[in-house]
Amino acid sequence: MRSASDLTARARVRDAALARFGTDGIAGTSVRAVAADAGVSPALVVHHFGSKEGLRQACDDYVLDSIRSGGETSIEALGEVLQAATPIRRYLARALLDDTPAARALFAEIVDRTEAWLAAGEQEGWVRASADAKARAVTYVSWLLAPLVLGDQVGRLLGGDPAETATAVRGARAGLEMLTHGLFADDRWLTAFTDIDERTRP
């Protein structure tokens, strides 16, 4: 059995790694830097996690669990991402850029749950039907997660870090406004891309 102080030290190291990985990426982060941020020795980090890879896995698991913890109150998992703590959103953004296994799993899960959410919306009458439900879900998720991945560029123009709640909600609201009310006043672009799609299909 581990002591309470042992568990507290482990959580402190994990939280320090979460912040450091989110800022510098996995490749740019050393065990020594995480240890310094957590106020412990590198040996203690290795004791708890075995290696930097073990530490990354612990962070991945924590982020997955944190975002999934919203339960079934809403199957639209993007809402859970927006409600997650800022270090978690920042870590997720970096994980998506680094293409970690957890980021792939979470992205796929968000797409699947969003596809189900939109399908339910079709049945209930508040979502328009789509010719390609999977592509719609992937595109929707990509649009709403893009500000996290393009954090520096988006933040520079919106005047805030997209991993921070206020900027994240501002960007999400702008996207949802376009999706709810529409952006284009006619169908010229839809017609053009539908034609391209039909001509390029095998």
Beta strands, then each sheet from edge to edge (+ up, - down):
end
